[in-house]
Amino acid sequence: MTDTLGIACLGVTHPHASGRVRKMIGTPGVRVVGAADDADVIEPFTRLLNIPRRSADELLADPGVHAVLIHSKSKDMTPLAVRAMRAGKAVLVEKPGGASVSDLKELTEVAEETGSVCQVGFTYRFSPAITAASEILRAGALGDVLQVRAHGACSLDEAATSHINLPDDMGGAFWVIGSHIVDLVLSQFGVPVSVNGRVSKLPGDQRSAYREDAAVAILNYPDRSVSIDFFSWDSMPWVESWVIEAHGTGGSLYTRPLPVGFDLFLANGFAGYPKGWTRWSESAFPEPWAAHTTEYSPELAEIANTEFFDIEGDAFLRAVRGEAQVVVTPRDAYNAAHVIETVYRSSAEGGAEVKV
């Protein structure tokens, strides 16, 4: 591999595309060599970001393309990623990575068969608060963690936008955005044995055209109680309401992915943390998460606060260069998809317990 990595973008309709491409444009030793999409927004995207417009076939055949960023509609994510991996390219594919569990199963199988670098864009994994919380949990600071509660949400009326209501997707806001909070819980506590879930479409004419309003899931583990709830119509801008609570015999931890921070209570000091409360906050939105709509993102504001995308991008580039392992694998994305699909199945059966 040359010192300069060639990066291409396959699909640009997702509002995260510009954030990741801008990260690559601003990284020394990286060159963005083109973008491809059949959608009309490809013209302003390539023009305003000053990158060439090329076809997917041309980019995948180009030996100067070492890695691709995939920001297509969900139904096209896995097919494009599979084509790229079979062409010898590393892949960073936007979450959830596909439109269904079967897509994620195929993505996982091809990545493992080819040995390709394939990272799925669960960006909140790269929140410094999540990193700190994972270290606290691994250290055993909370003692036996017996109960976990997590809340996620979809805000700024994103649940009404087209990319949340794609007809080929297996779900709506809980699938596309809720997959973030499910992935975070699974990354820290593993895959449950079974699930009880309810996904609700509640009365109200204003929301009648959209797929779901709220979801509640109980994730059944042999050694702890875990619950996740999700709301499609959060009044807060972006993710201020998100929190993951972990309660153990020795303390409790409340983790906020963004604005970045956590509150830790310990009955006794442990691993450098004192007895009582430790409250840490890295950010309070000095730069808003969302910017504004653009010609290439006319329905939903593009990303302004790129901190997580910067950390994620650096991790991906290290994996492409063979300097580190992939952080968020297709297997991780498959696990999240499988759990969410099981929640939908449980809800269809009146909340019955369904094995994962």
C-alpha positions as CSV (number, residue, x, y, z in Angstrom):
1,M,0.0,0.0,0.0
2,T,1.3,3.5,-0.9
3,D,1.8,6.2,1.7
4,T,-1.3,8.1,0.3
5,L,-4.6,6.3,0.8
6,G,-7.2,6.8,-2.0
7,I,-10.7,7.0,-0.6
8,A,-13.9,6.9,-2.6
9,C,-17.6,7.5,-1.6
10,L,-20.2,5.1,-2.9
11,G,-23.6,6.7,-2.2
12,V,-24.1,10.2,-0.8
13,T,-27.7,10.4,0.1
14,H,-27.2,9.8,3.9
15,P,-26.7,13.1,5.9
16,H,-23.5,11.7,7.5
17,A,-21.7,11.5,4.1
18,S,-20.4,15.0,4.1
19,G,-19.0,14.7,7.7
20,R,-17.0,11.6,6.9
21,V,-15.8,12.9,3.5
22,R,-14.7,16.2,5.1
23,K,-12.7,14.3,7.7
24,M,-10.9,12.4,4.9
25,I,-10.3,15.5,2.9
26,G,-8.6,17.1,5.9
27,T,-6.4,14.1,6.9
28,P,-2.8,14.2,5.7
29,G,-1.9,11.1,3.6
30,V,-5.5,10.7,2.4
31,R,-6.9,11.7,-1.0
32,V,-10.6,11.5,-1.8
33,V,-10.6,10.4,-5.5
34,G,-14.3,10.5,-6.3
35,A,-17.9,9.9,-5.4
36,A,-20.7,7.9,-7.1
37,D,-24.5,7.9,-6.8
38,D,-27.4,7.8,-9.2
39,A,-29.3,10.3,-7.0
40,D,-29.6,14.0,-8.1
41,V,-27.8,15.2,-5.0
42,I,-24.5,13.8,-6.4
43,E,-24.1,16.9,-8.5
44,P,-24.1,19.5,-5.6
45,F,-22.2,17.0,-3.3
46,T,-19.3,16.6,-5.7
47,R,-19.4,20.3,-6.7
48,L,-19.5,21.8,-3.2
49,L,-17.0,19.3,-1.8
50,N,-14.7,19.7,-4.8
51,I,-14.3,16.0,-5.6
52,P,-14.7,14.2,-8.9
53,R,-18.0,12.6,-9.9
54,R,-17.2,9.0,-11.1
55,S,-19.2,5.8,-11.5
56,A,-19.2,3.0,-8.9
57,D,-17.8,0.6,-11.5
58,E,-14.9,3.0,-12.3
59,L,-14.1,3.5,-8.6
60,L,-14.1,-0.1,-7.7
61,A,-11.8,-1.0,-10.6
62,D,-9.4,1.8,-9.8
63,P,-6.2,0.4,-8.1
64,G,-5.7,3.9,-6.6
65,V,-8.8,3.4,-4.5
66,H,-7.9,1.6,-1.2
67,A,-11.1,2.2,0.8
68,V,-14.7,3.2,0.3
69,L,-17.2,5.1,2.4
70,I,-20.8,3.9,1.8
71,H,-23.6,6.3,2.5
72,S,-26.4,5.0,0.2
73,K,-30.0,4.0,1.0
74,S,-30.1,1.1,3.5
75,K,-31.1,-1.5,0.9
76,D,-28.0,-0.7,-1.2
77,M,-25.5,-0.6,1.7
78,T,-24.7,-4.3,1.9
79,P,-24.6,-4.9,-1.9
80,L,-22.2,-2.0,-2.3
81,A,-20.0,-3.2,0.6
82,V,-19.9,-6.7,-0.7
83,R,-18.9,-5.5,-4.2
84,A,-16.2,-3.3,-2.6
85,M,-14.8,-6.1,-0.4
86,R,-14.7,-8.5,-3.3
87,A,-12.8,-5.8,-5.3
88,G,-10.2,-5.7,-2.6
89,K,-11.3,-2.4,-1.0
90,A,-11.6,-1.6,2.7
91,V,-15.1,-0.5,3.7
92,L,-16.6,1.9,6.1
93,V,-20.4,1.5,5.7
94,E,-22.9,3.8,7.4
95,K,-25.1,2.1,10.1
96,P,-27.2,0.1,10.3
97,G,-25.2,-1.4,7.4
98,G,-28.2,-2.8,5.5
99,A,-32.0,-3.0,5.4
100,S,-32.5,-6.3,7.3
101,V,-30.9,-9.0,9.4
102,S,-30.3,-11.0,6.2
103,D,-28.3,-8.1,4.8
104,L,-26.1,-7.9,7.9
105,K,-25.6,-11.7,7.9
106,E,-24.3,-11.5,4.3
107,L,-22.1,-8.5,5.2
108,T,-20.6,-10.5,8.1
109,E,-20.1,-13.6,6.1
110,V,-18.3,-11.8,3.2
111,A,-16.1,-9.8,5.5
112,E,-15.0,-12.9,7.4
113,E,-14.6,-14.9,4.2
114,T,-12.5,-12.3,2.5
115,G,-10.7,-11.0,5.6
116,S,-11.5,-7.5,4.5
117,V,-11.4,-4.4,6.7
118,C,-15.1,-3.6,7.1
119,Q,-16.2,-1.1,9.8
120,V,-19.8,-0.2,10.4
121,G,-20.6,3.4,11.2
122,F,-21.9,3.2,14.8
123,T,-20.3,6.6,15.5
124,Y,-21.4,6.8,19.2
125,R,-19.0,4.0,20.0
126,F,-16.3,6.6,19.7
127,S,-17.7,9.0,22.3
128,P,-15.1,9.6,25.0
129,A,-17.9,9.0,27.5
130,I,-18.5,5.5,26.1
131,T,-14.8,4.8,26.2
132,A,-14.5,5.9,29.8
133,A,-17.6,3.9,30.8
134,S,-16.3,0.8,29.2
135,E,-13.1,1.1,31.1
136,I,-14.9,1.6,34.4
137,L,-17.1,-1.4,33.8
138,R,-14.1,-3.6,32.7
139,A,-12.3,-2.6,35.9
140,G,-15.2,-3.9,38.0
141,A,-15.7,-0.6,39.8
142,L,-19.4,-1.1,40.1
143,G,-19.1,-4.6,41.6
144,D,-21.7,-7.0,40.2
145,V,-23.8,-5.0,37.6
146,L,-27.3,-6.3,38.1
147,Q,-29.4,-3.8,36.3
148,V,-29.0,-1.7,33.2
149,R,-31.4,0.9,31.7
150,A,-30.8,2.7,28.4
151,H,-32.7,5.5,26.7
152,G,-32.3,6.7,23.1
153,A,-34.4,8.9,20.9
154,C,-34.9,10.4,17.5
155,S,-35.2,14.2,17.5
156,L,-35.6,17.2,15.2
157,D,-38.5,15.4,13.5
158,E,-36.0,13.1,11.9
159,A,-38.5,10.3,12.3
160,A,-40.6,12.0,9.6
161,T,-37.8,12.1,7.0
162,S,-37.5,9.8,4.1
163,H,-34.4,8.0,5.2
164,I,-36.2,6.8,8.4
165,N,-39.2,5.6,6.4
166,L,-37.6,3.6,3.6
167,P,-40.0,0.9,2.4
168,D,-37.3,-1.8,2.2
169,D,-36.1,-1.3,5.8
170,M,-37.3,-3.7,8.4
171,G,-38.3,-0.9,10.7
172,G,-38.4,2.8,11.2
173,A,-36.8,5.1,13.7
174,F,-36.1,2.3,16.2
175,W,-34.2,0.4,13.5
176,V,-32.3,3.3,11.9
177,I,-31.6,5.4,15.0
178,G,-32.3,3.1,17.8
179,S,-29.7,0.7,16.5
180,H,-27.2,3.1,18.0
181,I,-28.4,2.6,21.6
182,V,-28.8,-1.2,21.1
183,D,-25.2,-1.4,19.7
184,L,-23.9,0.6,22.7
185,V,-25.6,-1.8,25.2
186,L,-24.4,-4.9,23.4
187,S,-20.9,-3.6,23.2
188,Q,-20.7,-3.3,27.0
189,F,-22.9,-6.2,28.1
190,G,-23.0,-8.7,25.2
191,V,-25.9,-10.4,23.4
192,P,-28.9,-11.4,25.5
193,V,-30.4,-14.9,25.6
194,S,-33.9,-13.6,24.7
195,V,-36.0,-10.5,24.4
196,N,-39.5,-9.2,25.3
197,G,-40.5,-6.1,23.3
198,R,-43.2,-3.7,22.4
199,V,-42.9,-1.3,19.5
200,S,-45.9,1.1,19.5
201,K,-47.7,3.1,16.9
202,L,-49.7,5.5,19.0
203,P,-52.9,7.5,18.1
204,G,-52.5,10.8,16.5
205,D,-53.2,12.1,13.0
206,Q,-50.1,14.2,12.7
207,R,-47.9,11.1,13.0
208,S,-50.1,8.6,11.2
209,A,-47.9,8.4,8.1
210,Y,-44.8,7.4,10.0
211,R,-43.8,3.9,11.1
212,E,-43.4,3.9,14.9
213,D,-43.6,6.2,17.9
214,A,-41.9,4.4,20.7
215,A,-40.3,1.1,21.7
216,V,-39.5,-0.7,24.9
217,A,-37.4,-3.9,25.1
218,I,-36.3,-6.2,28.0
219,L,-33.1,-7.9,27.2
220,N,-32.9,-11.1,29.2
221,Y,-29.5,-12.2,30.5
222,P,-28.8,-14.9,33.1
223,D,-27.0,-12.5,35.4
224,R,-28.6,-9.1,35.1
225,S,-31.7,-7.2,34.1
226,V,-31.4,-4.9,31.1
227,S,-34.0,-2.6,29.5
228,I,-33.9,-0.3,26.5
229,D,-36.5,2.3,25.6
230,F,-36.6,4.5,22.5
231,F,-38.8,7.5,21.6
232,S,-39.2,8.7,18.0
233,W,-40.3,12.3,18.7
234,D,-37.8,13.7,21.2
235,S,-38.3,17.5,21.7
236,M,-34.6,18.0,22.5
237,P,-32.2,18.8,19.6
238,W,-30.2,15.6,18.9
239,V,-29.1,13.3,21.7
240,E,-29.2,15.2,25.0
241,S,-31.7,12.8,26.5
242,W,-29.7,9.7,25.8
243,V,-28.3,7.9,28.8
244,I,-27.1,4.4,29.7
245,E,-27.4,3.6,33.4
246,A,-25.6,0.7,35.0
247,H,-26.4,-0.2,38.6
248,G,-24.2,-2.6,40.6
249,T,-23.6,-3.8,44.1
250,G,-20.7,-1.3,44.5
251,G,-22.0,1.8,42.6
252,S,-23.9,3.3,39.7
253,L,-22.8,4.8,36.4
254,Y,-24.8,7.2,34.2
255,T,-23.2,7.6,30.8
256,R,-24.2,10.4,28.3
257,P,-22.8,9.9,24.8
258,L,-23.3,13.5,23.7
259,P,-22.9,16.0,25.3
260,V,-20.1,13.9,26.5
261,G,-20.1,13.0,30.2
262,F,-20.8,10.6,33.0
263,D,-21.9,10.6,36.7
264,L,-20.3,7.8,38.8
265,F,-21.3,6.9,42.3
266,L,-19.2,4.5,44.3
267,A,-19.9,3.1,47.7
268,N,-16.1,2.8,48.2
269,G,-13.2,4.2,46.2
270,F,-12.0,2.0,43.3
271,A,-9.4,2.2,40.5
272,G,-8.5,5.8,41.2
273,Y,-12.1,7.0,41.6
274,P,-13.1,8.2,45.1
275,K,-15.9,7.2,47.3
276,G,-19.1,9.1,46.5
277,W,-19.8,11.0,43.3
278,T,-17.5,11.7,40.4
279,R,-19.1,13.9,37.7
280,W,-17.2,14.4,34.5
281,S,-18.3,16.4,31.4
282,E,-16.2,16.9,28.3
283,S,-18.6,19.0,26.3
284,A,-21.8,21.0,26.5
285,F,-22.4,21.5,22.8
286,P,-19.9,24.3,22.2
287,E,-20.4,23.4,18.6
288,P,-24.0,22.2,17.7
289,W,-24.4,18.7,16.6
290,A,-26.4,19.7,13.5
291,A,-25.5,22.5,11.1
292,H,-28.1,23.3,8.4
293,T,-29.7,21.7,5.4
294,T,-27.7,22.0,2.1
295,E,-28.2,21.3,-1.6
296,Y,-26.9,17.7,-1.1
297,S,-28.7,17.2,2.2
298,P,-32.0,19.1,1.7
299,E,-34.2,17.2,4.1
300,L,-32.0,16.9,7.2
301,A,-29.2,19.1,8.5
302,E,-25.7,17.9,7.8
303,I,-23.3,17.2,10.7
304,A,-21.5,20.2,12.3
305,N,-19.9,18.6,15.4
306,T,-17.6,16.1,13.8
307,E,-15.7,15.0,16.9
308,F,-16.9,11.4,16.8
309,F,-16.5,11.2,13.1
310,D,-12.9,12.4,13.5
311,I,-12.1,9.7,16.1
312,E,-14.0,7.1,14.0
313,G,-12.2,8.1,10.8
314,D,-8.8,7.8,12.5
315,A,-9.6,4.3,13.8
316,F,-10.7,3.2,10.3
317,L,-7.6,4.5,8.7
318,R,-5.4,2.7,11.2
319,A,-7.3,-0.5,10.4
320,V,-6.8,0.1,6.6
321,R,-3.1,0.6,7.2
322,G,-2.9,-2.6,9.2
323,E,-2.0,-0.8,12.4
324,A,-5.1,-1.8,14.4
325,Q,-8.2,-4.0,14.4
326,V,-11.6,-2.9,13.3
327,V,-13.5,-1.4,16.2
328,V,-17.1,-1.9,15.1
329,T,-17.3,-5.1,13.0
330,P,-20.1,-6.4,10.7
331,R,-20.6,-9.1,13.4
332,D,-21.4,-6.3,15.9
333,A,-23.9,-4.8,13.4
334,Y,-25.4,-8.2,12.8
335,N,-25.9,-8.7,16.6
336,A,-27.7,-5.3,16.9
337,A,-29.8,-6.1,13.9
338,H,-30.7,-9.5,15.2
339,V,-31.7,-8.1,18.6
340,I,-33.9,-5.4,17.0
341,E,-35.5,-7.9,14.7
342,T,-36.3,-10.0,17.7
343,V,-37.9,-7.0,19.4
344,Y,-40.2,-6.5,16.4
345,R,-41.0,-10.2,16.5
346,S,-41.8,-10.1,20.2
347,S,-44.0,-7.0,19.7
348,A,-45.9,-8.8,17.0
349,E,-46.6,-11.6,19.5
350,G,-47.9,-9.3,22.2
351,G,-44.6,-8.9,24.0
352,A,-43.9,-12.6,24.3
353,E,-40.4,-13.8,25.1
354,V,-38.5,-14.6,21.9
355,K,-35.0,-16.2,21.9
356,V,-32.2,-14.3,20.2
